[in-house]
């Protein structure tokens, strides 16, 4: 232990006992009521300190004493620091964090060293940001540490730790897709199990364990369980068989650790703790391993040779040695077994100023996995991968989180398929201390596939009516008026044959002429809609009979029965002129009256002695006097027309009767229409 | 009337013009015109969407007047509406026989043939209709749709061009030309066409969805999301829209938002296998593997040969440490056409060989 650290501990202890505001000292003042308990706690503290202050410190031995004292007084800052420190130097480093956090909380004036220990605990728990902050607080102390002190923390060390945290932050943002499974109780024990090596087909695994039952049965005086022995298990029915001790001659009373196995599983590389740590090779004879033999001076030196791996063809050996002349710490070397050429370093791409460890050549012959404290480690040893191509090694690639952790991750091997890897780790959840873990590489993230659809055609989504229909056809049957009846002699009532003229009042043209039946007097005419018909029934010796049918376009089908009594030319006979039209409310003759007027004029011309009285009549709508005046003026208008067309005025008179002589009740529209009339009466013949 | 009179006069001459007065009626009145009356009645029924009544009337019309071309045309249209497509085609055939070169009959027959999936014949009839009436936009449009569905996007675009030329206000033609441009990877033109369709017919909301698709292809994810939002603001009942917006959100790495959309799509249409599958995909991204497994399983239940769902379920099951089941799913996905399934199976050391 460094002088600095001892001083620091002293300061911590004293400050914790006297000065800290929240720290609870182990004193009678605090625990006067439990003198026995205080005495026990102080004794535990003292025993712990004895181990803790040993050189080198015996953390594993100190820890139980401290934990005993802690149960009595959990709120002493200095004790929490010591417990944290013991954990940081144990196989379960991450357990240090709650004690160191508590210490910092109890002691607001915590010194730089406490910050450093807390930073380490945070770092090892992958609390990168907080760890960086604590390293920065520890920095002044670290930079003042004397060189050569084993506990010293230099400024460079602190910077490196901070960089490791930054590496960890980056690597953690893009975790490697793996399953990491504890290999289970078949391989792992409550003590440390590590250094797995597998045959290429993963059928056999060899591990190193510090479990009880090791050859010689002795515990390692440096702690961490028993002396190492090598164990073997086989894969069957999707599980490992229970690992069995290889026994002698492979295992001895000293440390015996697996290092590697040949691809065919017939040769094994073994580490022995003799000569500073050497590599040996054992051969399998049937089912029995032979006594391991030294690999010779080109490989083993007085230094520390710890790890090795055969090339797939067995010609070369890759191994780790801290022999002089390396790049720093342990380095990785390569040697051709059957030649005499010296081992050569793998060079600066692989070997760093820091330690390299746990080399493994994959059965593909060009990919090595190794652990390094350098490169972009996130703390301690991280596992890296490099491929030898085109005559050089590729830049080592950190296998990333969560394979690598802030603590040491070493002795990584893979199966020939590359699908699985094995390594040891003290990650939480194991069976105790370091355990063997099996890594299943999942490869790059498998992208899920989505499905969607579009409705790209509007008419498929919302069809539109597109029917083209032929248009309607005209059906004429409804647009006609049938006029029928019987023509009779008004006096005798006998049927009478007469001529029936259809006249278009607008044009004045005669459209057609018919004759009523000579025997029955019956007639029938069809009047298509769309014409203002004047109908004139005439027969020699009779006055003409006038009817009007104004049928507009579209007028519905109708049948009208109209019996026509023909009157002879006698004085007093009255004839209604149905085809004389006036403007509404006026005495102005409308043009469509012309045919009827001409007919009247012709009658007067053909019958020179004939004298007529033109009479106007109205319905009872409006004032009687006004009606009378209007009827008179209308009668006069007819007279005026006739005189203007050659009829002597003396033959004509005009009379206005207004509403005085109705021919039908004025109560109906039809009746009022009949009452509005122009007629003449024969006054002389 | 004059002719009728003449007819009467000629008939009446031997009887000295005095007899046969009643015959005037027979000669001057039209006949009962049963065919025309029935035809017009059928037309009225058709317009009132009373298709069975329309069919009866057109039957009467044709019964009374077997060469009544228009009645065949309209009966065909009626039969089309009644989904009696073969008889519709037969009536159009007859109409064309009686009145060759009638574009309406060609167009109608094309539709009836299209309805029977006689695509080649339908396309021919649309072409015939266009020969007779090149400015008839619906014929251009319908032929374009057929060509689009055949994957003949260039020809389809020409047809939609023709439709737009004939009717510059035909929103559907712009919309579908947009889709054609989408297929032809002419993204700016597609976006423009969809915009024009919306300008002409703001309720043609599918243009928003399709424009969003194009914008996604053109890496304009924010615009696409805006269009989806606009659509859903107006129509919140379309599972497809939620499914597609969910996919866009997935692309935008908004997996929680995507899950919300896929869930809404499922709520609207519980049988929408795509939405189940897609929600499984988003669950995978959020590392909710059990949920992903359940969703993908539901998708497979709804769509037995759903390769994507098998693949996604394989991913979920791998992470659920159900290696054998994952292998089965990946292999099944490969069998159903997603070859990468075999790669996944091989990389994971699945037993057996690819089928």
Interface residues (C-beta under 8 A of the other chain):
Chain A: X179 X417 X419 X442 X443 X446 X448 X449 X450 X451 X452 X453 X454 X455 X456 X457 X458 X459 X460 X461 X462 X464 X466 X467 X468 X469 X470 X471 X472 X473 X474 X475 X476 X477 X480 X482 X497 X511 X512 X514 X515 X516 X517 X518 X522 X523 X524 X525 X526 X528
Chain B: X1 X2 X4 X5 X17 X18 X19 X21 X22 X24 X25 X28 X29 X30 X31 X32 X33 X36 X37 X39 X40 X43 X46 X69 X70 X71 X73 X74 X77 X80 X81 X104 X107 X108 X111 X138 X141 X142 X145 X148 X149 X171 X172 X175 X176 X179 X182 X183 X197 X204 X206 X207 X209 X210 X213 X240 X243 X244 X247 X250 X273 X274 X277 X278 X280 X281 X282 X284 X285 X292 X306 X308 X311 X312 X315 X318 X321 X338 X344 X347 X348 X349
